Amino acid sequence: MKKSRFLSFVFGMMPGAGQMYLGYLKRGVSLMGLFGLITAVSSMFYLGVLTFLLPVIWFYAFFDTLNLYNMSYDRYNIPDDYLFHLDSFLPLRNMFINGKQYKFGGICCILLGLYMIYNTLLSSFVYEFAPMVHYAVRRLPSVAVAVALIWFGYRLVTGKGLYKNLFLDDNLKEYNNDEQ
């Protein structure tokens, strides 16, 4: 059944909504979730540099909606699928299975909860008496993200166990040119 051209255009203005209107729910959820996630992360952690991705996602979603509308249902059998498959990140899952990572994740959750309590209840009180402490605490999430990015980048550059433990199968042999 052919959908309305006007409604496809209107829903195409909202990332993911046009895909959902045309029946591609997984694709729409992927785009809508990505758009919302980038918006939330950039505002929560003061990472305004991420907002340059929002117009890219918006234009992709808009033109993808128009493209899907104009495709013939008979000629093109496009399956509905997520844009991002978490299966490709399964090696990263192994980082969080050990007990140490559970403790680290728990500590992160506790610290995030404490920060949220501070931000909603104590922020104005601390600002009145110690503005520098208030400013430092408000910037903690940005500093934590920056430190995590630096650590991850360092691990990628030096290859300290990151490549071997995460991305290579244990059954694979290293290529040795002398064996020929």
C-alpha positions as CSV (number, residue, x, y, z in Angstrom):
1,M,0.0,0.0,0.0
2,K,1.4,3.4,-1.0
3,K,1.7,5.9,1.8
4,S,0.8,9.6,1.5
5,R,3.5,11.7,-0.1
6,F,2.7,14.7,2.1
7,L,2.8,12.7,5.3
8,S,6.1,11.1,4.2
9,F,7.5,14.5,3.7
10,V,6.3,15.8,7.1
11,F,7.4,12.7,9.0
12,G,10.7,12.9,7.1
13,M,11.5,16.1,8.9
14,M,11.9,14.2,12.2
15,P,14.8,11.8,12.1
16,G,13.4,8.2,12.2
17,A,9.8,9.2,12.1
18,G,9.6,9.0,8.3
19,Q,11.1,5.6,8.2
20,M,8.6,4.4,10.9
21,Y,5.7,5.9,8.9
22,L,6.8,4.0,5.8
23,G,7.0,0.7,7.8
24,Y,10.7,0.5,8.5
25,L,10.5,0.6,12.3
26,K,13.9,-0.8,13.1
27,R,15.6,1.7,10.8
28,G,13.5,4.5,12.3
29,V,14.3,3.5,15.8
30,S,18.0,3.4,15.0
31,L,18.0,6.9,13.5
32,M,15.8,8.4,16.2
33,G,17.8,6.7,19.0
34,L,21.1,7.9,17.5
35,F,19.8,11.5,17.2
36,G,18.5,11.5,20.8
37,L,21.7,9.9,22.1
38,I,24.0,12.4,20.5
39,T,21.7,15.3,21.7
40,A,21.7,13.9,25.3
41,V,25.4,13.2,25.5
42,S,26.4,16.5,24.0
43,S,24.2,18.5,26.4
44,M,24.9,16.4,29.5
45,F,28.6,16.3,29.2
46,Y,29.1,19.8,27.6
47,L,30.4,18.2,24.4
48,G,29.1,20.7,21.9
49,V,31.5,19.4,19.3
50,L,29.2,16.4,18.9
51,T,26.4,18.5,17.6
52,F,28.0,18.8,14.2
53,L,26.7,15.2,13.7
54,L,23.0,16.2,14.2
55,P,22.6,17.9,10.8
56,V,24.3,14.9,9.1
57,I,21.9,12.5,10.8
58,W,18.9,14.7,10.0
59,F,19.8,15.0,6.3
60,Y,20.4,11.3,6.0
61,A,17.1,10.5,7.7
62,F,15.2,13.0,5.5
63,F,16.6,11.8,2.2
64,D,16.4,8.2,3.2
65,T,12.6,8.7,3.8
66,L,12.2,10.3,0.4
67,N,14.2,7.5,-1.2
68,L,12.2,4.8,0.5
69,Y,8.9,6.5,-0.5
70,N,9.9,6.6,-4.1
71,M,11.1,3.0,-4.3
72,S,8.6,0.6,-5.8
73,Y,7.5,-2.1,-3.3
74,D,7.4,-4.7,-6.1
75,R,10.8,-4.0,-7.6
76,Y,12.8,-3.4,-4.4
77,N,12.3,-5.7,-1.5
78,I,14.2,-3.7,1.2
79,P,14.3,-5.6,4.5
80,D,13.7,-3.6,7.7
81,D,16.9,-3.8,9.7
82,Y,18.7,-1.8,12.3
83,L,21.4,0.5,11.0
84,F,23.8,-0.5,13.8
85,H,24.3,-4.1,14.7
86,L,25.6,-4.6,18.2
87,D,26.9,-8.0,17.2
88,S,29.9,-6.3,15.7
89,F,30.8,-5.0,19.2
90,L,30.7,-8.4,20.8
91,P,34.4,-8.5,21.4
92,L,34.0,-5.3,23.5
93,R,31.5,-7.2,25.6
94,N,34.3,-9.4,27.0
95,M,35.8,-6.3,28.6
96,F,32.9,-6.1,31.0
97,I,32.4,-9.7,32.0
98,N,35.1,-10.0,34.6
99,G,34.4,-9.1,38.2
100,K,36.7,-6.0,38.1
101,Q,34.6,-4.5,35.3
102,Y,31.4,-5.1,37.2
103,K,32.9,-3.2,40.2
104,F,34.0,-0.5,37.9
105,G,30.6,-0.3,36.3
106,G,29.0,-0.2,39.7
107,I,31.3,2.6,40.9
108,C,30.5,4.6,37.7
109,C,26.8,4.2,38.4
110,I,27.2,5.4,42.0
111,L,29.3,8.4,40.9
112,L,26.8,9.3,38.2
113,G,23.9,9.1,40.7
114,L,25.8,11.2,43.2
115,Y,26.5,13.8,40.5
116,M,22.9,13.9,39.5
117,I,21.9,14.4,43.2
118,Y,24.4,17.2,43.4
119,N,23.3,18.7,40.2
120,T,19.6,18.8,41.2
121,L,19.7,19.4,44.9
122,L,23.0,20.9,46.1
123,S,24.2,22.8,43.1
124,S,22.7,26.2,44.0
125,F,23.7,25.9,47.6
126,V,27.3,25.1,46.8
127,Y,27.3,27.9,44.2
128,E,26.4,30.5,46.9
129,F,29.3,29.5,49.2
130,A,32.0,28.1,46.9
131,P,31.6,29.1,43.3
132,M,34.9,27.5,42.2
133,V,33.9,24.1,43.7
134,H,30.6,24.4,41.9
135,Y,32.4,25.1,38.6
136,A,34.8,22.2,39.1
137,V,32.0,19.7,39.9
138,R,29.9,20.8,37.0
139,R,32.8,20.0,34.7
140,L,33.5,16.5,36.1
141,P,31.5,14.6,33.5
142,S,33.4,16.3,30.6
143,V,36.7,15.6,32.3
144,A,35.7,12.0,32.8
145,V,34.8,11.6,29.2
146,A,38.0,13.3,28.1
147,V,40.1,11.0,30.3
148,A,38.3,7.9,29.0
149,L,38.9,9.0,25.4
150,I,42.6,9.7,26.1
151,W,43.0,6.3,27.8
152,F,41.2,4.5,25.0
153,G,43.2,6.3,22.3
154,Y,46.5,5.5,24.2
155,R,45.5,1.8,24.3
156,L,44.7,1.9,20.6
157,V,48.0,3.6,19.7
158,T,50.2,1.4,21.9
159,G,48.3,-1.8,21.3
160,K,48.6,-2.8,24.9
161,G,46.5,-5.9,24.8
162,L,43.6,-4.2,23.1
163,Y,44.1,-5.7,19.6
164,K,45.1,-9.1,20.8
165,N,42.5,-9.5,23.5
166,L,39.5,-8.0,21.7
167,F,39.8,-8.3,18.0
168,L,41.8,-11.5,17.3
169,D,40.5,-15.0,17.7
170,D,42.7,-17.2,19.8
171,N,42.8,-19.9,17.1
172,L,44.4,-17.6,14.6
173,K,48.1,-17.8,13.9
174,E,50.2,-14.8,13.1
175,Y,51.3,-14.7,9.5
176,N,54.9,-15.6,9.1
177,N,56.5,-14.9,5.7
178,D,59.4,-17.3,6.3
179,E,57.1,-20.4,6.3
180,Q,56.8,-20.4,2.5
